[in-house]
């Protein structure tokens, strides 16, 4: 085989490898960005939920002023959720959400003792907004886990795994609700 043919085959093979590297790099980075965006969606919903809590607390406070410790717990849980949404890991976000779930459950349990409050339009609207936020939060968690599954599958399979380090991409943890917090608190009125 002439040297020229060998050189051409070598150049074509090298170009193919470079193209594969570019495609792999871009694919992995794109999946990583999608997973990061999905995690941001969880943050948005956690922040929205934390922003609804003061309105809910203030509505209930008017009826149950003597329940001070419940309201202090909610304030602390809300601050923790806001901090985790801003800069926490996936696990820290899940833990903060669990604390806020319990605190909201306690506020709603206090509200159970006040029939006039349960009949309040403001309280009903806040409950509806909170339920809507819970649904959106569940969707955001699922979207993140789907994006994470796609990324993780690529990072650990051939040929993508050879380019993961080069792309600076690694597997991400799945979002898992803390034990006992897989569902929002259920309070019946």
N, C-alpha and C positions, 0 to 999 in steps of 0.2 A: 504494500500500500504506500503510495507516495506521501511524503511528508506534508504536503499541502492539504491533502484530504484529512490527515490526522489532526492537523492544526484546526481545520474548519470544524471537525467533529468536536474537538476540545473546546473551541470557542462557543459552539452551539450548546454543549453540555454545561459550560460555565454560565452562559446566559440563562439557561433553564433553571439552574440552581439559584442564581441571583433573583430571577423572577419569582421562584417559589419562596425565597426569603422575604421578598417585598410583600407578597400576598400574605404569607404567614404573619409577618410583623403587623401589617395593617389589620388583618382579621383579629388577631389577639388584642391589639390596642383598642379596636372598635368594640369588642365584647367587654373589655375592661371598662371602657367609658360608659357603655350601656348599664353595666352592673352598678357603677358609681352613681349614675343618674337615677337608677331605681332606688338606691339607698337614700338619695336625696328626696325621693317621693315619700319615703317613710318619714323622713325628718319633717317634711311639709305637713303631713297629717298629724304627727305628734305635736308639732307646734300649734296647729289649728285647734287640736283637742285641748292643749294646755291653755290656749287663749279663751276657750269657751268656759273653762272651769271657774274663773273669777265671777263671771256672770251668774253661773249656776250657784256658786257659793253665796253671792250677795243676795240672790233671790231667796235662798233657803235661810240665810242669816236673819232676815226680817221676821221669820216665823219661829226660829229656834236659836235665839241669842245665847242661851245657856249651854250650847253644845260647842264650847270654845275649842276643846282638844281636837274635835273632828276637823274644824276649819284650819287649825294650825297644821295638822297632818296633810291636809290638801295643799296648803301653801308650800310646805316643804317638798311634797311630791311633785308639784307643778314646777318648782324651781329646778329640781333634779331632772325632770323630763326635758325642760328647756335647755339645760346645760348638756345633757346627753345628746339631744338633737343637734346642738351646735358643734360638738367636738368629740362625741363619744364613739366607742367601737360598737360593732353590731351587738355584742353581748351587753354592753353598758346601756344601749338604747332599749334592749329588751327588758333589762332589770328595772330601768326607770319607768318604762311603760307598766310593768307589773305593779310598782308602788303606786302609780297614778290610778291604775284600775281599782286597786283596793281602796284608795282614798275616795274616789268617785262613788264606789259602792257604799261606803260609809255615809257620804252626804245623802245619797238617794235613800238609804235606810232611815236616816233622820227625817227626811221629807215624808216618809211613809206615815209618820206619826201626826202629820198635820193635814187634815182633809181639805182645808181652805187652800193650802199651798198646792196640793195636787190638782185642784180645780183652776188654778191660776193659769191664764193664757201665756204669760211670760215663761212660767215653769214648763209648760207643755211644749212651747217652741224650743226652749233650751234642750229639753229631752230629745226632741226630734232632731235638732242639729247635732247633738251628741251621738245619737244612733246613726245618723248619716256619716258622721266622721268615723265612727267605728267601722262602718262598711267600707269606706274609702281606705282606711288604714289596713284592713284585711286584704283589700285588693293590692295596695302598695307593697305589703309584705310578700304576697304571692308573686307579684311582678318582679320583685327583687330576687326571690328564690329561683324563679324561672331564668332570669338573666344570669344569676350565679351558676346555675346548673349548666347553662350553655358555655359559659366561660370555663368552668372547672373541667367539663368534658374535653374541651379543646386543649387545655393546658396539660392534660395527662395522656393524650393520645398522639400517636405517631402520624404525621411528621411534625405536628404543631409543638410538641413538647421540646423539640430541639431548638425552637425559636423563642420559647417563653422567657428564658433568661435574657436573651438579647433584647426582647421587647419590654423587659422590666415588668412582666405580668406574672402573677402567681394565683393559686387558688384562693377563693374567698370563702369565708364562713357563711353558712346559711343562717337566715334569721329564724330563731326558735324562741317562742314565748317561754318565759320562765315556768318551771313546774307549777301546775295549778292555775296558770294564767293563759291557757290556750284559747279561752273564750272570754269575752267581756263579762263583767259582773251582771247577773240577771236579777233585776228588782222588779217585782210586779206591783202595779198600782191598781 
